[in-house]
Amino acid sequence: MTRTIRRIHRNSLDSWRELDMAPRMKAVCDTLEEIGRPATDREVCDRLGSQDMNYARPAITRLVHDRVLQEAGQVQCEITGRTVRTVWFYGRGE
């Protein structure tokens, strides 16, 4: 089976993302806007009022996959001591 790949205009992709964005994904983006800088998954979860990392992580991962967000760096988590990613909006500087 052959699949045809078509180029889609950036505005069309942005428009589709706005329509297709689930409420949790929108909440993640709104939270990052409020924080105003790259943040860890845990920081986003805390701001959303959850201690469960699975509350926001799937939405963040999907937003990274869809190129709405990007991994912006790494920091040491204050809770676990592990190195974790920070995310920020795709194409925006800090």
BASENU-456499 format. One record per atom (N, C-alpha, C, O, CB): x, y, z; atom name; residue in one letter; residue number from 1. Coordinates in Angstrom, 1 decimal. Glycine has a CB too. Example, Ala and Ser with C-alpha at 12.3 -4.5 7.8 and 13.67 -1.06 7.14 Angstrom:
2
[[13.2, -5.7, 7.8], "N", "A", 1],
[[12.3, -4.5, 7.8], "CA", "A", 1],
[[13.2, -3.3, 7.8], "C", "A", 1],
[[14.2, -3.3, 8.5], "O", "A", 1],
[[11.3, -4.5, 9.0], "CB", "A", 1],
[[12.8, -2.2, 7.1], "N", "S", 2],
[[13.7, -1.1, 7.1], "CA", "S", 2],
[[12.9, 0.0, 7.9], "C", "S", 2],
[[13.4, 1.1, 8.0], "O", "S", 2],
[[14.1, -0.6, 5.7], "CB", "S", 2],
END
This chain:
94
[[0.8, -1.2, 0.0], "N", "M", 1],
[[0.0, 0.0, 0.0], "CA", "M", 1],
[[0.9, 1.2, 0.0], "C", "M", 1],
[[1.8, 1.3, 0.8], "O", "M", 1],
[[-1.0, 0.0, 1.2], "CB", "M", 1],
[[0.6, 2.2, -0.9], "N", "T", 2],
[[1.3, 3.4, -1.0], "CA", "T", 2],
[[0.6, 4.5, -0.3], "C", "T", 2],
[[-0.6, 4.7, -0.5], "O", "T", 2],
[[1.6, 3.7, -2.5], "CB", "T", 2],
[[1.3, 5.3, 0.5], "N", "R", 3],
[[0.7, 6.5, 1.1], "CA", "R", 3],
[[1.2, 7.7, 0.5], "C", "R", 3],
[[2.4, 7.9, 0.3], "O", "R", 3],
[[0.9, 6.4, 2.6], "CB", "R", 3],
[[0.3, 8.6, 0.2], "N", "T", 4],
[[0.7, 9.9, -0.3], "CA", "T", 4],
[[0.9, 10.9, 0.8], "C", "T", 4],
[[0.0, 11.0, 1.7], "O", "T", 4],
[[-0.4, 10.5, -1.3], "CB", "T", 4],
[[2.0, 11.5, 0.8], "N", "I", 5],
[[2.3, 12.5, 1.9], "CA", "I", 5],
[[2.2, 13.9, 1.2], "C", "I", 5],
[[2.8, 14.2, 0.2], "O", "I", 5],
[[3.7, 12.3, 2.5], "CB", "I", 5],
[[1.3, 14.7, 1.9], "N", "R", 6],
[[1.1, 16.1, 1.4], "CA", "R", 6],
[[1.6, 17.1, 2.4], "C", "R", 6],
[[1.6, 16.9, 3.6], "O", "R", 6],
[[-0.4, 16.3, 1.1], "CB", "R", 6],
[[2.1, 18.1, 1.8], "N", "R", 7],
[[2.5, 19.2, 2.7], "CA", "R", 7],
[[1.3, 20.0, 3.1], "C", "R", 7],
[[0.5, 20.3, 2.3], "O", "R", 7],
[[3.6, 20.2, 2.0], "CB", "R", 7],
[[1.3, 20.4, 4.4], "N", "I", 8],
[[0.2, 21.1, 4.9], "CA", "I", 8],
[[0.7, 22.5, 5.4], "C", "I", 8],
[[1.7, 22.5, 6.1], "O", "I", 8],
[[-0.6, 20.4, 6.1], "CB", "I", 8],
[[0.0, 23.5, 5.0], "N", "H", 9],
[[0.4, 24.9, 5.4], "CA", "H", 9],
[[0.4, 25.0, 6.9], "C", "H", 9],
[[-0.4, 24.5, 7.6], "O", "H", 9],
[[-0.5, 25.9, 4.8], "CB", "H", 9],
[[1.4, 25.7, 7.4], "N", "R", 10],
[[1.6, 25.9, 8.9], "CA", "R", 10],
[[0.3, 26.5, 9.5], "C", "R", 10],
[[-0.1, 26.0, 10.6], "O", "R", 10],
[[2.8, 26.9, 9.1], "CB", "R", 10],
[[-0.3, 27.4, 8.9], "N", "N", 11],
[[-1.6, 28.0, 9.4], "CA", "N", 11],
[[-2.7, 26.9, 9.6], "C", "N", 11],
[[-3.4, 26.9, 10.5], "O", "N", 11],
[[-2.1, 29.1, 8.6], "CB", "N", 11],
[[-2.7, 26.0, 8.6], "N", "S", 12],
[[-3.7, 24.9, 8.7], "CA", "S", 12],
[[-3.4, 24.0, 9.8], "C", "S", 12],
[[-4.3, 23.6, 10.5], "O", "S", 12],
[[-3.7, 24.1, 7.4], "CB", "S", 12],
[[-2.1, 23.7, 10.0], "N", "L", 13],
[[-1.8, 22.8, 11.2], "CA", "L", 13],
[[-2.1, 23.5, 12.5], "C", "L", 13],
[[-2.7, 22.9, 13.4], "O", "L", 13],
[[-0.3, 22.5, 11.1], "CB", "L", 13],
[[-1.8, 24.8, 12.6], "N", "D", 14],
[[-2.1, 25.5, 13.8], "CA", "D", 14],
[[-3.6, 25.6, 14.1], "C", "D", 14],
[[-4.1, 25.4, 15.2], "O", "D", 14],
[[-1.6, 27.0, 13.8], "CB", "D", 14],
[[-4.4, 25.8, 13.0], "N", "S", 15],
[[-5.8, 25.8, 13.2], "CA", "S", 15],
[[-6.4, 24.4, 13.6], "C", "S", 15],
[[-7.2, 24.4, 14.5], "O", "S", 15],
[[-6.5, 26.2, 11.9], "CB", "S", 15],
[[-5.9, 23.4, 13.0], "N", "W", 16],
[[-6.3, 22.0, 13.4], "CA", "W", 16],
[[-6.0, 21.7, 14.8], "C", "W", 16],
[[-6.8, 21.2, 15.5], "O", "W", 16],
[[-5.6, 21.0, 12.5], "CB", "W", 16],
[[-4.8, 22.1, 15.3], "N", "R", 17],
[[-4.4, 21.9, 16.7], "CA", "R", 17],
[[-5.3, 22.6, 17.6], "C", "R", 17],
[[-5.7, 22.1, 18.7], "O", "R", 17],
[[-3.0, 22.4, 16.9], "CB", "R", 17],
[[-5.7, 23.8, 17.3], "N", "E", 18],
[[-6.7, 24.6, 18.1], "CA", "E", 18],
[[-8.0, 23.8, 18.2], "C", "E", 18],
[[-8.5, 23.7, 19.3], "O", "E", 18],
[[-6.9, 26.0, 17.6], "CB", "E", 18],
[[-8.5, 23.3, 17.2], "N", "L", 19],
[[-9.8, 22.6, 17.2], "CA", "L", 19],
[[-9.7, 21.2, 17.9], "C", "L", 19],
[[-10.6, 20.8, 18.5], "O", "L", 19],
[[-10.3, 22.4, 15.8], "CB", "L", 19],
[[-8.5, 20.5, 17.7], "N", "D", 20],
[[-8.4, 19.2, 18.1], "CA", "D", 20],
[[-7.8, 19.1, 19.6], "C", "D", 20],
[[-7.7, 18.0, 20.1], "O", "D", 20],
[[-7.5, 18.4, 17.2], "CB", "D", 20],
[[-7.4, 20.2, 20.1], "N", "M", 21],
[[-6.7, 20.1, 21.4], "CA", "M", 21],
[[-7.7, 19.7, 22.5], "C", "M", 21],
[[-8.7, 20.4, 22.7], "O", "M", 21],
[[-6.1, 21.5, 21.7], "CB", "M", 21],
[[-7.4, 18.7, 23.2], "N", "A", 22],
[[-8.2, 18.2, 24.3], "CA", "A", 22],
[[-8.2, 19.2, 25.5], "C", "A", 22],
[[-7.2, 20.0, 25.6], "O", "A", 22],
[[-7.8, 16.8, 24.8], "CB", "A", 22],
[[-9.2, 19.2, 26.4], "N", "P", 23],
[[-9.2, 20.2, 27.5], "CA", "P", 23],
[[-7.9, 20.1, 28.4], "C", "P", 23],
[[-7.4, 21.1, 28.8], "O", "P", 23],
[[-10.4, 19.9, 28.3], "CB", "P", 23],
[[-7.4, 18.9, 28.6], "N", "R", 24],
[[-6.2, 18.8, 29.4], "CA", "R", 24],
[[-5.0, 19.4, 28.7], "C", "R", 24],
[[-4.2, 20.0, 29.4], "O", "R", 24],
[[-5.9, 17.3, 29.7], "CB", "R", 24],
[[-4.9, 19.2, 27.4], "N", "M", 25],
[[-3.8, 19.8, 26.7], "CA", "M", 25],
[[-3.9, 21.3, 26.7], "C", "M", 25],
[[-2.9, 22.0, 26.9], "O", "M", 25],
[[-3.8, 19.4, 25.2], "CB", "M", 25],
[[-5.1, 21.9, 26.6], "N", "K", 26],
[[-5.3, 23.3, 26.7], "CA", "K", 26],
[[-4.9, 23.8, 28.1], "C", "K", 26],
[[-4.3, 24.8, 28.3], "O", "K", 26],
[[-6.7, 23.7, 26.4], "CB", "K", 26],
[[-5.3, 23.0, 29.1], "N", "A", 27],
[[-4.9, 23.4, 30.5], "CA", "A", 27],
[[-3.4, 23.4, 30.7], "C", "A", 27],
[[-2.9, 24.3, 31.4], "O", "A", 27],
[[-5.6, 22.4, 31.5], "CB", "A", 27],
[[-2.7, 22.4, 30.1], "N", "V", 28],
[[-1.2, 22.4, 30.1], "CA", "V", 28],
[[-0.6, 23.7, 29.5], "C", "V", 28],
[[0.2, 24.3, 30.1], "O", "V", 28],
[[-0.7, 21.1, 29.5], "CB", "V", 28],
[[-1.1, 24.0, 28.3], "N", "C", 29],
[[-0.6, 25.2, 27.6], "CA", "C", 29],
[[-0.9, 26.5, 28.4], "C", "C", 29],
[[-0.1, 27.4, 28.6], "O", "C", 29],
[[-1.2, 25.3, 26.2], "CB", "C", 29],
[[-2.1, 26.6, 29.0], "N", "D", 30],
[[-2.5, 27.7, 29.8], "CA", "D", 30],
[[-1.6, 27.8, 31.0], "C", "D", 30],
[[-1.2, 28.9, 31.4], "O", "D", 30],
[[-4.0, 27.7, 30.2], "CB", "D", 30],
[[-1.3, 26.7, 31.6], "N", "T", 31],
[[-0.5, 26.7, 32.8], "CA", "T", 31],
[[1.0, 27.1, 32.5], "C", "T", 31],
[[1.6, 27.9, 33.2], "O", "T", 31],
[[-0.4, 25.2, 33.4], "CB", "T", 31],
[[1.5, 26.6, 31.4], "N", "L", 32],
[[2.8, 27.1, 30.9], "CA", "L", 32],
[[2.9, 28.6, 30.7], "C", "L", 32],
[[3.8, 29.3, 31.0], "O", "L", 32],
[[3.3, 26.3, 29.7], "CB", "L", 32],
[[1.8, 29.1, 30.1], "N", "E", 33],
[[1.7, 30.6, 29.9], "CA", "E", 33],
[[1.8, 31.3, 31.2], "C", "E", 33],
[[2.4, 32.3, 31.4], "O", "E", 33],
[[0.4, 30.9, 29.1], "CB", "E", 33],
[[1.0, 30.8, 32.2], "N", "E", 34],
[[1.0, 31.4, 33.6], "CA", "E", 34],
[[2.4, 31.3, 34.2], "C", "E", 34],
[[2.8, 32.3, 34.8], "O", "E", 34],
[[0.0, 30.7, 34.5], "CB", "E", 34],
[[3.0, 30.2, 34.1], "N", "I", 35],
[[4.4, 30.0, 34.7], "CA", "I", 35],
[[5.4, 31.0, 34.0], "C", "I", 35],
[[6.2, 31.6, 34.7], "O", "I", 35],
[[4.9, 28.6, 34.6], "CB", "I", 35],
[[5.2, 31.1, 32.7], "N", "G", 36],
[[6.0, 32.1, 32.0], "CA", "G", 36],
[[7.5, 31.8, 31.7], "C", "G", 36],
[[8.3, 32.6, 31.3], "O", "G", 36],
[[6.0, 33.4, 32.7], "CB", "G", 36],
[[7.8, 30.5, 31.8], "N", "R", 37],
[[9.1, 30.0, 31.5], "CA", "R", 37],
[[9.1, 28.5, 31.3], "C", "R", 37],
[[8.1, 27.9, 31.6], "O", "R", 37],
[[10.1, 30.4, 32.6], "CB", "R", 37],
[[10.1, 27.9, 30.7], "N", "P", 38],
[[10.1, 26.4, 30.6], "CA", "P", 38],
[[9.9, 25.8, 32.0], "C", "P", 38],
[[10.5, 26.3, 33.0], "O", "P", 38],
[[11.5, 25.9, 30.0], "CB", "P", 38],
[[9.1, 24.7, 32.1], "N", "A", 39],
[[8.8, 24.1, 33.3], "CA", "A", 39],
[[8.9, 22.6, 33.2], "C", "A", 39],
[[8.8, 22.0, 32.1], "O", "A", 39],
[[7.4, 24.5, 33.8], "CB", "A", 39],
[[9.0, 21.9, 34.3], "N", "T", 40],
[[9.0, 20.5, 34.4], "CA", "T", 40],
[[7.6, 19.9, 34.4], "C", "T", 40],
[[6.7, 20.7, 34.6], "O", "T", 40],
[[9.8, 19.9, 35.6], "CB", "T", 40],
[[7.5, 18.6, 34.0], "N", "D", 41],
[[6.2, 18.0, 34.1], "CA", "D", 41],
[[5.6, 18.1, 35.5], "C", "D", 41],
[[4.4, 18.4, 35.7], "O", "D", 41],
[[6.3, 16.5, 33.7], "CB", "D", 41],
[[6.4, 18.0, 36.5], "N", "R", 42],
[[5.9, 18.1, 37.9], "CA", "R", 42],
[[5.4, 19.5, 38.2], "C", "R", 42],
[[4.4, 19.6, 38.9], "O", "R", 42],
[[7.1, 17.7, 38.9], "CB", "R", 42],
[[6.1, 20.5, 37.8], "N", "E", 43],
[[5.7, 21.9, 38.0], "CA", "E", 43],
[[4.3, 22.1, 37.4], "C", "E", 43],
[[3.4, 22.7, 38.0], "O", "E", 43],
[[6.7, 22.9, 37.5], "CB", "E", 43],
[[4.1, 21.6, 36.2], "N", "V", 44],
[[2.8, 21.7, 35.5], "CA", "V", 44],
[[1.7, 20.9, 36.3], "C", "V", 44],
[[0.7, 21.5, 36.5], "O", "V", 44],
[[2.9, 21.2, 34.1], "CB", "V", 44],
[[2.0, 19.7, 36.7], "N", "C", 45],
[[1.1, 18.9, 37.5], "CA", "C", 45],
[[0.7, 19.7, 38.8], "C", "C", 45],
[[-0.5, 19.7, 39.2], "O", "C", 45],
[[1.6, 17.5, 37.8], "CB", "C", 45],
[[1.7, 20.2, 39.5], "N", "D", 46],
[[1.4, 20.9, 40.7], "CA", "D", 46],
[[0.5, 22.1, 40.5], "C", "D", 46],
[[-0.4, 22.3, 41.3], "O", "D", 46],
[[2.8, 21.4, 41.4], "CB", "D", 46],
[[0.8, 22.9, 39.5], "N", "R", 47],
[[-0.1, 24.0, 39.1], "CA", "R", 47],
[[-1.5, 23.6, 38.8], "C", "R", 47],
[[-2.4, 24.3, 39.0], "O", "R", 47],
[[0.6, 24.8, 38.0], "CB", "R", 47],
[[-1.6, 22.4, 38.2], "N", "L", 48],
[[-2.9, 21.9, 37.8], "CA", "L", 48],
[[-3.6, 21.3, 39.0], "C", "L", 48],
[[-4.8, 20.8, 38.9], "O", "L", 48],
[[-2.8, 20.9, 36.7], "CB", "L", 48],
[[-2.9, 21.2, 40.2], "N", "G", 49],
[[-3.6, 20.7, 41.4], "CA", "G", 49],
[[-3.5, 19.2, 41.5], "C", "G", 49],
[[-4.4, 18.6, 42.2], "O", "G", 49],
[[-4.9, 21.1, 41.5], "CB", "G", 49],
[[-2.6, 18.5, 40.9], "N", "S", 50],
[[-2.5, 17.1, 41.0], "CA", "S", 50],
[[-1.1, 16.6, 41.4], "C", "S", 50],
[[-0.1, 17.2, 41.0], "O", "S", 50],
[[-2.8, 16.4, 39.7], "CB", "S", 50],
[[-1.0, 15.6, 42.2], "N", "Q", 51],
[[0.3, 15.0, 42.6], "CA", "Q", 51],
[[0.6, 13.8, 41.7], "C", "Q", 51],
[[1.7, 13.3, 41.7], "O", "Q", 51],
[[0.3, 14.5, 44.1], "CB", "Q", 51],
[[-0.4, 13.4, 40.9], "N", "D", 52],
[[-0.2, 12.2, 40.0], "CA", "D", 52],
[[0.4, 12.7, 38.7], "C", "D", 52],
[[-0.1, 13.5, 37.9], "O", "D", 52],
[[-1.6, 11.6, 39.7], "CB", "D", 52],
[[1.7, 12.2, 38.4], "N", "M", 53],
[[2.4, 12.7, 37.2], "CA", "M", 53],
[[1.6, 12.3, 36.0], "C", "M", 53],
[[1.8, 12.9, 34.9], "O", "M", 53],
[[3.8, 12.1, 37.2], "CB", "M", 53],
[[0.8, 11.2, 36.0], "N", "N", 54],
[[0.1, 10.8, 34.8], "CA", "N", 54],
[[-1.1, 11.7, 34.5], "C", "N", 54],
[[-1.8, 11.5, 33.6], "O", "N", 54],
[[-0.4, 9.4, 35.0], "CB", "N", 54],
[[-1.3, 12.7, 35.4], "N", "Y", 55],
[[-2.4, 13.6, 35.2], "CA", "Y", 55],
[[-2.1, 14.5, 34.0], "C", "Y", 55],
[[-3.0, 14.8, 33.1], "O", "Y", 55],
[[-2.7, 14.5, 36.4], "CB", "Y", 55],
[[-0.9, 15.0, 33.9], "N", "A", 56],
[[-0.5, 15.9, 32.8], "CA", "A", 56],
[[0.5, 15.4, 31.8], "C", "A", 56],
[[0.6, 15.8, 30.7], "O", "A", 56],
[[0.0, 17.2, 33.4], "CB", "A", 56],
[[1.3, 14.4, 32.2], "N", "R", 57],
[[2.4, 13.9, 31.4], "CA", "R", 57],
[[1.9, 13.4, 30.0], "C", "R", 57],
[[2.6, 13.7, 29.0], "O", "R", 57],
[[3.1, 12.8, 32.1], "CB", "R", 57],
[[0.9, 12.6, 29.9], "N", "P", 58],
[[0.4, 12.2, 28.5], "CA", "P", 58],
[[0.1, 13.4, 27.6], "C", "P", 58],
[[0.4, 13.4, 26.5], "O", "P", 58],
[[-0.7, 11.3, 28.6], "CB", "P", 58],
[[-0.5, 14.4, 28.2], "N", "A", 59],
[[-0.9, 15.6, 27.4], "CA", "A", 59],
[[0.4, 16.3, 27.0], "C", "A", 59],
[[0.5, 16.8, 25.9], "O", "A", 59],
[[-1.8, 16.5, 28.2], "CB", "A", 59],
[[1.4, 16.4, 27.9], "N", "I", 60],
[[2.6, 17.1, 27.6], "CA", "I", 60],
[[3.4, 16.3, 26.5], "C", "I", 60],
[[3.8, 16.9, 25.5], "O", "I", 60],
[[3.5, 17.2, 28.8], "CB", "I", 60],
[[3.4, 15.0, 26.6], "N", "T", 61],
[[4.1, 14.2, 25.6], "CA", "T", 61],
[[3.4, 14.4, 24.2], "C", "T", 61],
[[4.1, 14.4, 23.2], "O", "T", 61],
[[4.1, 12.7, 26.0], "CB", "T", 61],
[[2.1, 14.4, 24.2], "N", "R", 62],
[[1.4, 14.6, 22.9], "CA", "R", 62],
[[1.6, 15.9, 22.3], "C", "R", 62],
[[1.8, 16.1, 21.1], "O", "R", 62],
[[-0.1, 14.4, 23.2], "CB", "R", 62],
[[1.7, 17.0, 23.2], "N", "L", 63],
[[2.0, 18.3, 22.7], "CA", "L", 63],
[[3.4, 18.4, 22.2], "C", "L", 63],
[[3.6, 19.1, 21.2], "O", "L", 63],
[[1.8, 19.3, 23.8], "CB", "L", 63],
[[4.3, 17.7, 22.8], "N", "V", 64],
[[5.7, 17.7, 22.2], "CA", "V", 64],
[[5.7, 16.9, 20.9], "C", "V", 64],
[[6.3, 17.4, 19.9], "O", "V", 64],
[[6.7, 16.9, 23.2], "CB", "V", 64],
[[5.0, 15.8, 20.8], "N", "H", 65],
[[4.9, 15.0, 19.6], "CA", "H", 65],
[[4.3, 15.9, 18.4], "C", "H", 65],
[[4.7, 15.8, 17.3], "O", "H", 65],
[[4.1, 13.8, 19.8], "CB", "H", 65],
[[3.3, 16.7, 18.8], "N", "D", 66],
[[2.6, 17.5, 17.8], "CA", "D", 66],
[[3.3, 18.8, 17.5], "C", "D", 66],
[[2.8, 19.7, 16.8], "O", "D", 66],
[[1.2, 17.8, 18.3], "CB", "D", 66],
[[4.4, 19.0, 18.1], "N", "R", 67],
[[5.3, 20.2, 18.0], "CA", "R", 67],
[[4.6, 21.5, 18.4], "C", "R", 67],
[[4.8, 22.6, 17.8], "O", "R", 67],
[[5.7, 20.3, 16.5], "CB", "R", 67],
[[3.8, 21.4, 19.4], "N", "V", 68],
[[3.2, 22.6, 20.1], "CA", "V", 68],
[[4.2, 23.0, 21.2], "C", "V", 68],
[[4.4, 24.2, 21.4], "O", "V", 68],
[[1.8, 22.3, 20.7], "CB", "V", 68],
[[4.7, 22.0, 21.9], "N", "L", 69],
[[5.8, 22.2, 22.9], "CA", "L", 69],
[[7.0, 21.5, 22.4], "C", "L", 69],
[[7.0, 20.7, 21.5], "O", "L", 69],
[[5.3, 21.6, 24.3], "CB", "L", 69],
[[8.1, 21.9, 23.0], "N", "Q", 70],
[[9.4, 21.2, 22.8], "CA", "Q", 70],
[[10.2, 21.1, 24.1], "C", "Q", 70],
[[9.9, 21.8, 25.0], "O", "Q", 70],
[[10.3, 22.0, 21.7], "CB", "Q", 70],
[[11.0, 20.1, 24.1], "N", "E", 71],
[[11.9, 19.9, 25.3], "CA", "E", 71],
[[12.9, 21.1, 25.3], "C", "E", 71],
[[13.6, 21.2, 24.3], "O", "E", 71],
[[12.6, 18.5, 25.3], "CB", "E", 71],
[[12.9, 21.9, 26.3], "N", "A", 72],
[[13.7, 23.1, 26.4], "CA", "A", 72],
[[15.0, 22.9, 27.1], "C", "A", 72],
[[15.9, 23.8, 27.1], "O", "A", 72],
[[12.9, 24.2, 26.9], "CB", "A", 72],
[[15.1, 21.9, 27.9], "N", "G", 73],
[[16.3, 21.7, 28.7], "CA", "G", 73],
[[16.1, 20.6, 29.7], "C", "G", 73],
[[15.2, 19.9, 29.7], "O", "G", 73],
[[16.7, 23.0, 29.4], "CB", "G", 73],
[[17.1, 20.6, 30.7], "N", "Q", 74],
[[17.0, 19.6, 31.8], "CA", "Q", 74],
[[17.4, 20.3, 33.1], "C", "Q", 74],
[[18.2, 21.2, 33.1], "O", "Q", 74],
[[18.0, 18.4, 31.5], "CB", "Q", 74],
[[16.7, 19.8, 34.1], "N", "V", 75],
[[17.0, 20.3, 35.5], "CA", "V", 75],
[[17.0, 19.1, 36.4], "C", "V", 75],
[[16.4, 18.1, 36.1], "O", "V", 75],
[[16.0, 21.5, 35.9], "CB", "V", 75],
[[17.5, 19.3, 37.6], "N", "Q", 76],
[[17.4, 18.3, 38.6], "CA", "Q", 76],
[[16.1, 18.5, 39.4], "C", "Q", 76],
[[15.8, 19.6, 39.9], "O", "Q", 76],
[[18.6, 18.3, 39.6], "CB", "Q", 76],
[[15.3, 17.4, 39.5], "N", "C", 77],
[[14.0, 17.5, 40.2], "CA", "C", 77],
[[14.3, 17.7, 41.7], "C", "C", 77],
[[15.0, 16.9, 42.3], "O", "C", 77],
[[13.1, 16.3, 39.9], "CB", "C", 77],
[[13.6, 18.6, 42.3], "N", "E", 78],
[[13.8, 18.9, 43.7], "CA", "E", 78],
[[13.2, 17.7, 44.6], "C", "E", 78],
[[13.6, 17.5, 45.7], "O", "E", 78],
[[13.2, 20.2, 44.1], "CB", "E", 78],
[[12.2, 17.0, 44.1], "N", "I", 79],
[[11.6, 15.9, 44.8], "CA", "I", 79],
[[12.3, 14.6, 44.7], "C", "I", 79],
[[12.6, 14.0, 45.7], "O", "I", 79],
[[10.1, 15.8, 44.3], "CB", "I", 79],
[[12.7, 14.2, 43.4], "N", "T", 80],
[[13.3, 12.9, 43.2], "CA", "T", 80],
[[14.8, 13.0, 43.1], "C", "T", 80],
[[15.5, 11.9, 43.3], "O", "T", 80],
[[12.7, 12.3, 41.9], "CB", "T", 80],
[[15.3, 14.1, 42.8], "N", "G", 81],
[[16.8, 14.2, 42.6], "CA", "G", 81],
[[17.2, 13.8, 41.2], "C", "G", 81],
[[18.4, 13.8, 40.9], "O", "G", 81],
[[17.5, 13.5, 43.6], "CB", "G", 81],
[[16.3, 13.3, 40.4], "N", "R", 82],
[[16.6, 12.9, 39.0], "CA", "R", 82],
[[16.6, 14.0, 38.1], "C", "R", 82],
[[16.0, 15.1, 38.3], "O", "R", 82],
[[15.6, 11.8, 38.6], "CB", "R", 82],
[[17.4, 13.8, 37.0], "N", "T", 83],
[[17.4, 14.8, 35.9], "CA", "T", 83],
[[16.1, 14.7, 35.1], "C", "T", 83],
[[15.8, 13.6, 34.6], "O", "T", 83],
[[18.7, 14.7, 35.0], "CB", "T", 83],
[[15.4, 15.8, 34.9], "N", "V", 84],
[[14.1, 15.7, 34.2], "CA", "V", 84],
[[14.1, 16.8, 33.1], "C", "V", 84],
[[14.9, 17.8, 33.2], "O", "V", 84],
[[12.9, 15.9, 35.1], "CB", "V", 84],
[[13.2, 16.7, 32.2], "N", "R", 85],
[[13.1, 17.6, 31.1], "CA", "R", 85],
[[12.3, 18.9, 31.5], "C", "R", 85],
[[11.5, 18.8, 32.5], "O", "R", 85],
[[12.4, 17.0, 29.9], "CB", "R", 85],
[[12.5, 20.0, 30.8], "N", "T", 86],
[[11.6, 21.1, 30.9], "CA", "T", 86],
[[11.0, 21.3, 29.5], "C", "T", 86],
[[11.7, 20.9, 28.5], "O", "T", 86],
[[12.4, 22.4, 31.4], "CB", "T", 86],
[[9.8, 21.8, 29.5], "N", "V", 87],
[[9.2, 22.0, 28.2], "CA", "V", 87],
[[8.7, 23.4, 28.1], "C", "V", 87],
[[8.5, 24.1, 29.0], "O", "V", 87],
[[7.9, 21.0, 28.0], "CB", "V", 87],
[[8.7, 23.9, 26.8], "N", "W", 88],
[[8.3, 25.2, 26.5], "CA", "W", 88],
[[7.7, 25.2, 25.1], "C", "W", 88],
[[7.7, 24.2, 24.4], "O", "W", 88],
[[9.4, 26.2, 26.6], "CB", "W", 88],
[[7.0, 26.3, 24.7], "N", "F", 89],
[[6.4, 26.4, 23.4], "CA", "F", 89],
[[7.3, 26.2, 22.3], "C", "F", 89],
[[8.4, 26.9, 22.3], "O", "F", 89],
[[5.6, 27.6, 23.3], "CB", "F", 89],
[[7.0, 25.5, 21.3], "N", "Y", 90],
[[7.8, 25.2, 20.1], "CA", "Y", 90],
[[8.1, 26.6, 19.4], "C", "Y", 90],
[[7.2, 27.3, 19.1], "O", "Y", 90],
[[7.2, 24.2, 19.2], "CB", "Y", 90],
[[9.4, 26.8, 19.1], "N", "G", 91],
[[9.8, 28.0, 18.4], "CA", "G", 91],
[[9.9, 29.3, 19.2], "C", "G", 91],
[[10.2, 30.3, 18.7], "O", "G", 91],
[[8.8, 28.2, 17.3], "CB", "G", 91],
[[9.6, 29.2, 20.5], "N", "R", 92],
[[9.8, 30.4, 21.3], "CA", "R", 92],
[[11.0, 30.3, 22.1], "C", "R", 92],
[[11.4, 29.2, 22.6], "O", "R", 92],
[[8.5, 30.6, 22.3], "CB", "R", 92],
[[11.7, 31.4, 22.3], "N", "G", 93],
[[12.9, 31.5, 23.2], "CA", "G", 93],
[[12.3, 31.5, 24.6], "C", "G", 93],
[[11.1, 31.6, 24.9], "O", "G", 93],
[[13.8, 32.7, 22.9], "CB", "G", 93],
[[13.3, 31.4, 25.6], "N", "E", 94],
[[12.8, 31.5, 27.0], "CA", "E", 94],
[[12.3, 32.8, 27.3], "C", "E", 94],
[[11.9, 33.1, 28.4], "O", "E", 94],
[[14.0, 31.2, 27.9], "CB", "E", 94],
END
